[in-house]
């Protein structure tokens, strides 16, 4: 009887741990999507210049690559999660700064360059 309850409890705990790791990885994916839309909005309104957009998209790509690297073993450790959180927060601040600085673009410059199609890969 004790063995059965211990096995059930361990399976339950393992399931919770797996779910929490997956949820935290999804959290970063969701934040990335929101940041991508903020960048696109800045491009569309002329608040973000081509140079700034290129920098922001490059940084977003680096975060995606780092996330993939951290998830290659199947889980995010607490340290890895903190590093990703810090980098995503920094990118959010950069987006805000670029959208609210004095650099403006009068006409939409983005054309068919595909900036609206950069996705989570």
RALIN-V643207 format. One record per residue. RES is the residue in one letter. PSI is psi in radians with two decimals (* if undefined). Layout:
res=RES psi=PSI
res=RES psi=PSI
//
This chain:
res=X psi=-0.75
res=X psi=-0.67
res=X psi=-0.72
res=X psi=-0.76
res=X psi=-0.60
res=X psi=-0.72
res=X psi=-0.78
res=X psi=-0.76
res=X psi=-0.72
res=X psi=-0.66
res=X psi=-0.72
res=X psi=-0.79
res=X psi=-0.73
res=X psi=-0.70
res=X psi=-0.73
res=X psi=-0.73
res=X psi=-0.75
res=X psi=-0.78
res=X psi=-0.71
res=X psi=-0.63
res=X psi=-0.76
res=X psi=-0.72
res=X psi=-0.69
res=X psi=-0.60
res=X psi=-0.69
res=X psi=-0.57
res=X psi=-0.77
res=X psi=-0.61
res=X psi=-0.74
res=X psi=-0.74
res=X psi=-0.66
res=X psi=-0.77
res=X psi=-0.78
res=X psi=-0.71
res=X psi=-0.66
res=X psi=-0.75
res=X psi=-0.60
res=X psi=-0.70
res=X psi=-0.81
res=X psi=-0.67
res=X psi=-0.72
res=X psi=-0.64
res=X psi=-0.82
res=X psi=-0.60
res=X psi=-0.09
res=X psi=0.15
res=X psi=-0.41
res=X psi=2.24
res=X psi=2.89
res=X psi=-0.71
res=X psi=-0.76
res=X psi=-0.71
res=X psi=-0.74
res=X psi=-0.76
res=X psi=-0.82
res=X psi=-0.77
res=X psi=-0.64
res=X psi=-0.73
res=X psi=-0.67
res=X psi=-0.71
res=X psi=-0.70
res=X psi=-0.69
res=X psi=-0.73
res=X psi=-0.76
res=X psi=-0.72
res=X psi=-0.74
res=X psi=-0.79
res=X psi=-0.72
res=X psi=-0.79
res=X psi=-0.59
res=X psi=-0.02
res=X psi=-0.47
res=X psi=0.02
res=X psi=-0.06
res=X psi=2.78
res=X psi=2.12
res=X psi=2.96
res=X psi=-0.71
res=X psi=-0.80
res=X psi=-0.71
res=X psi=-0.71
res=X psi=-0.72
res=X psi=-0.82
res=X psi=-0.76
res=X psi=-0.76
res=X psi=-0.76
res=X psi=-0.71
res=X psi=-0.69
res=X psi=-0.73
res=X psi=-0.73
res=X psi=-0.66
res=X psi=-0.72
res=X psi=-0.68
res=X psi=-0.73
res=X psi=-0.80
res=X psi=-0.82
res=X psi=-0.77
res=X psi=-0.62
res=X psi=-0.41
res=X psi=0.22
res=X psi=-3.08
res=X psi=-0.07
res=X psi=2.16
res=X psi=2.64
res=X psi=2.19
res=X psi=-0.85
res=X psi=2.60
res=X psi=2.11
res=X psi=-0.20
res=X psi=-0.52
res=X psi=-2.29
res=X psi=0.66
res=X psi=-0.11
res=X psi=0.27
res=X psi=-0.45
res=X psi=-0.02
res=X psi=0.16
res=X psi=2.10
res=X psi=-3.08
res=X psi=2.07
res=X psi=*
//
